C-alpha cells in the first residue's frame, strides 16, 4: 500500500524546524573560531575545539536513530526527539556568549564544554528530521522532500550567517575585545536560540506522524518488522547486525562524503584566520579584525543563497540527468569555488567563489540522502540515517586531529593554504561519485 501524497505545505512543515536548527548551526560555523580566538586560543589549536561537533554527531545520531525507530508516543515517533533537542539547543545558544562570565578563570574550558553541549543537542534535533522525511513520503516524493529540506537548511544558514551583520546595522558594536565575546555575536546567538525553538514548535504541532499500524501497512512490514514502529512489540535489529547488513551504496557514498565534508570542515575552521590580514575593501585597505569576522559571517551567508536557488530546481534536474551526474557536477563547482578563494582578496569579489561552494552544498545536503533512502528498509530508516552520519563525522574528526599539524608544519601556519587543500578534497569527492553503484533504486 502506497503512502498518501502530501501537499507542498505538508512537506514544508516536515522540515520547517530545520530552518531554526540551521540558524543556530550557522552561527556556530561562522563564529566559533572567532569566539575561541578572542578567548586566547591559537590558530593551530582551533581544529581541536571543532572536534566537538563530529564527536557529538558520531555518538548521538546512531543512538537517536535507533531509539526513535523503536519509539511511539502520543506526540509521534521522531517529534519527541526533535522537540527535546531543540529546547536544549536553545539553552546552549543562550549560554555560549557568556562563557567568560560563567567561568572567568578558564573561559576556554567553559567555551569548549558549552560547544560540546550545543553540538550534542543539535544532533539530537537534526537526526530525526532526516528520518522523518523518509518516514512520511513515498519514494516518488522523497527527492522533493529532501530538496525542500535543503532549501530550508540553506535559508537558515543565510539568516544565521547574516545575523551579526544585521546587529551592527542596529548599532550593536562589533568590537573584538580580547577575553570577551563581541556584542553583535552575543545578541545573534540570543536571537538564533529563540527562532530555533519557535520553528521546531511549528514542525511539532503541524506534523502528524503515521501511527504504528498505519506505518507498518504503508511500508509492508510483517509483525516482526513492526517492532521498530511499535516501540518494541517485535524483534529489534542490533547495531552490529545493522552494520553487517549495511547497503553497499552507503559505503560507496561514504567515500564521497569523506572528501566533501573534510573540505567543508576546513572552510568552517580556517576561513576566518585564512583571510585575516588578506581581505581588503574596495579601496584596497586591509580590513580590521572585527570587520573581517563580520565579513566571514557574510561569506558564510553567501554560499547558502545559490544553494537555495539551486535546490528549487534540483529534483527536476536530477529527474532528467540522474542523481549521480547532478551530485558530481555540484561538487565540481565547489572545487572551483575553493580555488577562487586562494587568488581573490577583495571582500566583494570573494562572494563569487562562495557561489560555487553553495552549489556544492546544495548537492551535499540533498543527493546522498535521496540516493540512500531508496535502498534502506523503512523499519531501520532512523538507525541507518544515524549510521550514515559517520560519513559526515569521521572526516571532520580526522581533519580536527590533523589540521593543526598540517597548517603548522606543512603550510608554515598559513591558514589560506588550508582552503587550497579543501579544493583538492572537493575535486576528489566529485571524481569518487563515479564509483557509487546505482543498485536497483538509485
C-alpha positions as CSV (number, residue, x, y, z in Angstrom):
1,X,0.0,0.0,0.0
2,X,1.4,3.4,-1.0
3,X,1.8,6.3,1.4
4,X,-0.6,9.2,0.6
5,X,0.9,12.0,-1.4
6,X,1.5,15.1,0.8
7,X,0.9,18.6,-0.3
8,X,3.8,21.1,-0.7
9,X,3.0,22.8,2.6
10,X,2.8,19.4,4.5
11,X,6.2,18.6,3.1
12,X,7.4,22.1,4.1
13,X,6.2,21.7,7.7
14,X,8.1,18.4,8.0
15,X,11.4,20.2,7.7
16,X,10.4,23.8,8.9
17,X,12.1,23.2,12.2
18,X,15.3,22.5,10.4
19,X,15.3,26.2,9.4
20,X,15.8,27.2,13.1
21,X,18.3,24.5,13.8
22,X,20.4,25.6,10.8
23,X,20.3,29.2,12.0
24,X,21.9,28.0,15.2
25,X,24.4,25.8,13.4
26,X,25.3,28.6,11.0
27,X,26.0,30.9,13.9
28,X,28.3,28.2,15.3
29,X,30.1,27.7,12.0
30,X,30.6,31.3,11.4
31,X,31.7,32.4,14.9
32,X,33.2,29.5,16.8
33,X,36.8,30.2,15.6
34,X,36.4,33.9,16.3
35,X,35.0,33.2,19.8
36,X,37.8,30.9,20.8
37,X,40.5,33.2,19.3
38,X,39.1,36.1,21.4
39,X,39.3,33.8,24.4
40,X,43.0,33.1,23.8
41,X,43.1,30.1,21.5
42,X,46.0,29.8,19.0
43,X,45.2,29.2,15.3
44,X,47.0,25.8,15.3
45,X,44.6,24.7,18.2
46,X,41.3,25.8,16.6
47,X,40.7,22.4,14.9
48,X,40.8,20.7,18.3
49,X,37.9,22.7,19.5
50,X,35.9,21.9,16.3
51,X,36.2,18.2,17.2
52,X,33.2,18.6,19.5
53,X,30.7,18.7,16.6
54,X,31.7,15.5,14.8
55,X,32.4,13.6,18.0
56,X,28.9,14.5,19.2
57,X,27.4,13.5,15.9
58,X,29.2,10.2,15.8
59,X,27.9,9.2,19.2
60,X,24.4,10.7,19.3
61,X,23.0,10.3,15.8
62,X,23.1,6.5,15.6
63,X,21.7,6.2,19.2
64,X,18.9,8.7,18.5
65,X,18.2,7.0,15.2
66,X,17.9,3.5,16.8
67,X,15.8,4.7,19.7
68,X,13.4,6.7,17.5
69,X,12.9,3.7,15.2
70,X,11.5,1.9,18.3
71,X,9.6,4.8,19.8
72,X,6.0,5.6,19.7
73,X,4.3,8.2,21.9
74,X,1.2,10.3,21.7
75,X,3.4,13.0,20.1
76,X,4.8,10.7,17.5
77,X,8.0,8.8,16.7
78,X,10.6,11.4,15.7
79,X,8.9,14.6,17.1
80,X,9.8,13.9,20.8
81,X,13.5,13.8,20.0
82,X,13.3,16.9,17.7
83,X,11.5,18.9,20.4
84,X,13.6,17.8,23.3
85,X,16.8,18.5,21.4
86,X,15.5,22.0,20.4
87,X,14.9,23.0,23.9
88,X,18.5,22.0,25.0
89,X,19.9,23.7,21.8
90,X,18.2,27.0,22.7
91,X,19.7,26.9,26.2
92,X,23.2,26.2,24.8
93,X,22.9,29.1,22.3
94,X,22.0,31.5,25.2
95,X,24.9,30.3,27.3
96,X,27.7,30.3,24.7
97,X,28.4,34.1,24.6
98,X,28.6,34.2,28.4
99,X,31.3,31.6,28.9
100,X,33.8,34.3,30.1
101,X,31.4,35.2,32.9
102,X,30.3,31.6,33.7
103,X,33.9,30.5,34.3
104,X,36.1,33.6,34.4
105,X,39.3,31.8,35.4
106,X,39.0,29.3,32.5
107,X,36.8,30.7,29.7
108,X,38.3,28.4,27.0
109,X,37.4,25.3,29.0
110,X,33.8,26.6,29.6
111,X,33.5,27.5,25.9
112,X,34.6,24.0,24.9
113,X,32.1,22.5,27.3
114,X,29.2,24.6,26.1
115,X,30.2,23.8,22.5
116,X,30.1,20.1,23.2
117,X,26.7,20.6,24.9
118,X,25.5,22.6,21.9
119,X,26.6,20.0,19.4
120,X,25.1,17.1,21.3
121,X,21.7,18.9,21.3
122,X,21.9,20.0,17.7
123,X,22.5,16.3,16.7
124,X,19.6,15.1,18.8
125,X,17.4,17.6,16.9
126,X,18.8,17.2,13.4
127,X,19.0,13.4,13.0
128,X,15.2,12.7,13.3
129,X,14.5,15.3,10.6
130,X,16.2,13.2,8.0
131,X,14.3,10.1,9.0
132,X,11.0,12.0,9.3
133,X,11.1,12.8,5.6
134,X,11.8,9.2,4.7
135,X,9.0,8.0,7.1
136,X,6.3,10.3,5.7
137,X,7.0,10.4,2.0
138,X,6.6,7.8,-0.8
139,X,9.6,7.1,-3.0
140,X,8.1,9.4,-5.7
141,X,8.2,12.4,-3.3
142,X,11.5,11.7,-1.3
143,X,13.7,13.7,-3.6
144,X,11.3,16.6,-3.3
145,X,11.2,16.2,0.4
146,X,15.0,16.4,0.8
147,X,15.2,19.3,-1.7
148,X,12.7,21.3,0.4
149,X,14.7,20.4,3.5
150,X,17.8,21.5,1.7
151,X,16.1,24.8,0.8
152,X,15.2,25.4,4.5
153,X,18.6,24.4,5.7
154,X,20.2,27.0,3.4
155,X,17.7,29.7,4.2
156,X,18.6,29.1,7.9
157,X,22.3,29.3,7.1
158,X,21.8,32.6,5.3
159,X,19.9,34.1,8.3
160,X,22.4,32.7,10.8
161,X,25.4,34.0,9.0
162,X,24.0,37.5,8.4
163,X,22.6,38.0,11.9
164,X,25.8,39.6,13.3
165,X,25.9,42.0,10.3
166,X,22.3,42.9,10.9
167,X,23.1,43.5,14.5
168,X,25.7,46.1,13.5
169,X,23.1,47.8,11.3
170,X,21.1,48.3,14.5
171,X,24.1,49.9,16.2
172,X,25.4,46.9,18.1
173,X,29.2,47.0,18.5
174,X,31.4,44.5,16.5
175,X,34.5,45.5,18.5
176,X,36.6,42.4,19.2
177,X,37.7,42.7,22.8
178,X,40.2,40.1,24.0
179,X,38.7,37.8,26.5
180,X,35.2,38.7,25.6
181,X,32.6,37.7,23.0
182,X,31.7,40.8,21.0
183,X,28.2,42.1,21.5
184,X,27.0,41.7,17.9
185,X,27.8,37.9,18.1
186,X,26.2,37.5,21.5
187,X,23.0,39.1,20.5
188,X,22.9,37.0,17.4
189,X,23.2,33.9,19.5
190,X,20.2,35.0,21.6
191,X,18.1,35.7,18.6
192,X,19.1,32.5,17.0
193,X,18.1,30.4,20.0
194,X,14.6,31.9,20.2
195,X,14.0,31.4,16.5
196,X,15.2,27.8,16.7
197,X,12.7,26.9,19.3
198,X,9.8,28.6,17.6
199,X,10.4,26.9,14.2
200,X,10.7,23.5,15.8
201,X,7.4,24.1,17.5
202,X,5.8,24.6,14.1
203,X,7.0,21.2,12.9
204,X,6.0,19.5,16.2
205,X,2.4,20.8,16.1
206,X,1.8,20.8,12.4
207,X,3.1,17.3,11.6
208,X,1.0,14.1,12.2
209,X,3.3,11.1,12.1
210,X,1.7,7.8,11.0
211,X,0.6,5.6,13.9
212,X,2.5,2.2,14.2
213,X,-0.1,0.1,12.4
214,X,-0.5,2.6,9.6
215,X,3.2,3.0,9.3
216,X,3.7,-0.8,9.1
217,X,0.9,-1.1,6.4
218,X,2.4,1.6,4.2
219,X,5.9,0.0,4.4
220,X,4.8,-3.6,4.1
221,X,6.2,-4.6,7.4
222,X,5.5,-8.0,9.0
223,X,4.5,-8.4,12.6
224,X,8.2,-9.0,13.4
225,X,9.2,-5.9,11.5
226,X,6.6,-3.8,13.2
227,X,8.7,-3.8,16.4
228,X,10.6,-0.9,15.1
229,X,7.4,1.0,14.6
230,X,5.5,-0.1,17.7
231,X,8.2,0.5,20.3
232,X,9.3,-3.0,20.9
233,X,6.4,-5.4,20.2
234,X,8.6,-7.2,17.7
235,X,12.2,-8.2,17.3
236,X,14.7,-5.4,17.1
237,X,17.8,-5.4,14.9
238,X,21.0,-4.9,16.8
239,X,23.7,-2.3,15.9
240,X,26.2,-4.9,14.8
241,X,23.6,-6.7,12.6
242,X,22.8,-3.3,11.0
243,X,26.4,-2.7,10.3
244,X,26.8,-6.2,8.7
245,X,23.8,-5.7,6.5
246,X,24.6,-2.1,5.6
247,X,23.5,-1.3,2.0
248,X,26.5,-1.3,-0.4
249,X,25.6,2.1,-1.7
250,X,26.1,3.6,1.8
251,X,29.8,2.5,1.8
252,X,30.3,3.9,-1.7
253,X,28.7,7.2,-0.8
254,X,30.9,7.2,2.3
255,X,34.0,7.9,0.2
256,X,32.4,10.9,-1.5
257,X,31.1,12.1,1.9
258,X,34.6,11.8,3.4
259,X,36.2,14.2,0.9
260,X,33.3,16.7,0.7
261,X,32.8,17.0,4.4
262,X,36.6,17.3,5.0
263,X,36.6,20.2,2.6
264,X,33.7,21.9,4.4
265,X,35.3,21.4,7.8
266,X,38.5,23.1,6.6
267,X,36.5,26.1,5.4
268,X,34.5,26.4,8.6
269,X,37.6,26.1,10.7
270,X,40.1,28.2,8.8
271,X,38.2,30.8,6.7
272,X,38.5,33.5,9.3
273,X,42.2,33.1,10.0
274,X,42.9,32.5,6.3
275,X,41.6,35.8,5.2
276,X,42.6,37.9,8.2
277,X,45.2,40.4,7.1
278,X,44.5,39.5,3.5
279,X,40.9,40.6,2.7
280,X,40.7,44.2,1.5
281,X,37.9,46.7,1.0
282,X,37.0,48.4,-2.3
283,X,39.8,51.0,-1.7
284,X,42.4,48.2,-1.2
285,X,42.7,48.7,2.6
286,X,43.1,45.6,4.7
287,X,40.0,45.1,7.0
288,X,40.3,45.2,10.8
289,X,40.0,42.0,12.8
290,X,36.4,42.8,13.9
291,X,35.4,43.8,10.3
292,X,37.0,40.6,9.0
293,X,35.0,38.5,11.4
294,X,31.8,40.3,10.3
295,X,32.7,39.6,6.7
296,X,33.3,36.0,7.4
297,X,29.7,35.8,8.5
298,X,28.7,37.5,5.2
299,X,30.7,35.0,3.2
300,X,29.1,32.1,5.2
301,X,25.8,33.7,4.4
302,X,26.5,33.9,0.7
303,X,27.0,30.3,-0.2
304,X,23.6,29.1,1.1
305,X,21.9,31.7,-1.3
306,X,22.8,29.9,-4.5
307,X,22.2,26.6,-2.7
308,X,18.6,27.8,-2.0
309,X,18.1,28.7,-5.6
310,X,19.7,25.5,-7.0
311,X,17.6,23.4,-4.6
312,X,14.4,24.7,-6.1
313,X,15.3,23.1,-9.4
314,X,17.4,20.2,-8.1
315,X,14.8,17.5,-8.1
316,X,13.7,18.3,-11.7
317,X,17.3,18.4,-12.9
318,X,18.1,15.1,-11.1
319,X,15.0,13.5,-12.7
320,X,16.3,14.4,-16.1
321,X,20.1,13.8,-15.8
322,X,20.3,11.4,-12.8
323,X,21.2,11.9,-9.2
324,X,24.9,10.9,-9.7
325,X,25.5,13.3,-12.6
326,X,24.0,16.2,-10.7
327,X,25.8,15.3,-7.5
328,X,29.2,15.2,-9.3
329,X,28.6,18.5,-11.1
330,X,27.7,20.2,-7.8
331,X,30.9,19.0,-6.1
332,X,33.0,20.1,-9.1
333,X,31.5,23.6,-8.7
334,X,32.7,23.5,-5.1
335,X,36.2,22.6,-6.1
336,X,36.3,25.6,-8.4
337,X,35.0,27.8,-5.6
338,X,37.7,26.9,-3.2
339,X,40.3,27.6,-5.9
340,X,38.9,31.1,-6.3
341,X,39.3,31.9,-2.6
342,X,43.1,31.4,-3.0
343,X,43.5,34.1,-5.6
344,X,40.8,36.7,-4.8
345,X,41.3,39.1,-1.9
346,X,38.7,41.9,-2.5
347,X,35.9,41.4,0.0
348,X,33.2,41.8,-2.6
349,X,34.8,39.6,-5.3
350,X,35.2,36.9,-2.6
351,X,31.4,36.4,-2.9
352,X,31.9,34.8,-6.4
353,X,33.8,31.7,-5.2
354,X,31.2,31.2,-2.5
355,X,28.6,30.7,-5.3
356,X,30.4,27.6,-6.4
357,X,30.7,26.3,-2.8
358,X,27.0,27.0,-2.4
359,X,26.1,24.8,-5.4
360,X,28.2,22.0,-3.9
361,X,26.5,22.5,-0.5
362,X,23.1,22.0,-2.2
363,X,24.2,18.7,-3.7
364,X,25.8,17.5,-0.5
365,X,22.6,18.1,1.5
366,X,20.1,16.5,-0.9
367,X,21.7,14.0,-3.3
368,X,23.3,11.4,-0.9
369,X,20.1,11.1,1.2
370,X,17.9,10.8,-1.9
371,X,20.1,8.0,-3.2
372,X,20.4,6.3,0.1
373,X,16.8,6.4,1.3
374,X,15.7,4.2,-1.7
375,X,18.0,1.3,-0.5
376,X,17.2,1.3,3.2
377,X,14.3,-0.6,4.8
378,X,11.7,1.6,6.4
379,X,11.8,-0.2,9.8
380,X,15.5,0.8,10.2
381,X,15.5,4.2,8.5
382,X,16.3,6.2,11.6
383,X,19.2,3.8,12.6
384,X,20.7,3.8,9.1
385,X,20.4,7.6,8.8
386,X,22.3,7.9,12.1
387,X,24.9,5.4,11.0
388,X,25.3,7.3,7.7
389,X,26.2,10.3,9.8
390,X,29.5,8.5,10.4
391,X,30.4,9.6,6.8
392,X,30.0,13.2,8.0
393,X,31.7,13.0,11.4
394,X,34.7,10.8,10.6
395,X,36.2,13.2,8.0
396,X,35.7,16.1,10.5
397,X,37.4,14.1,13.3
398,X,40.3,13.2,11.0
399,X,40.8,16.9,10.0
400,X,40.2,18.1,13.5
401,X,43.0,15.8,14.8
402,X,45.4,16.5,12.0
403,X,44.5,20.1,10.9
404,X,46.7,21.8,13.5
405,X,49.7,19.7,12.5
406,X,49.1,20.3,8.8
407,X,48.7,24.1,9.0
408,X,51.7,24.4,11.3
409,X,54.3,22.0,9.8
410,X,53.2,21.7,6.2
411,X,51.9,25.2,5.5
412,X,54.0,27.2,8.0
413,X,50.9,28.4,9.8
414,X,49.5,29.9,6.6
415,X,45.8,29.1,7.0
416,X,45.0,30.2,3.5
417,X,46.6,27.1,2.2
418,X,44.1,25.0,4.1
419,X,41.4,26.4,1.7
420,X,43.5,25.1,-1.2
421,X,43.6,21.7,0.5
422,X,39.8,21.9,0.7
423,X,39.6,22.5,-3.0
424,X,41.6,19.3,-3.6
425,X,39.3,17.3,-1.4
426,X,36.2,18.6,-3.1
427,X,37.7,17.6,-6.5
428,X,38.3,14.1,-5.2
429,X,34.8,14.0,-4.0
430,X,33.4,14.8,-7.4
431,X,35.6,12.1,-9.0
432,X,34.5,9.5,-6.5
433,X,30.8,9.8,-7.4
434,X,31.6,7.8,-10.5
435,X,32.2,4.8,-8.2
436,X,28.8,5.0,-6.5
437,X,26.8,2.0,-7.8
438,X,23.3,2.5,-8.9
439,X,21.7,-0.6,-7.4
440,X,18.1,-1.3,-8.0
441,X,16.7,2.0,-6.8
442,X,19.4,4.6,-7.3
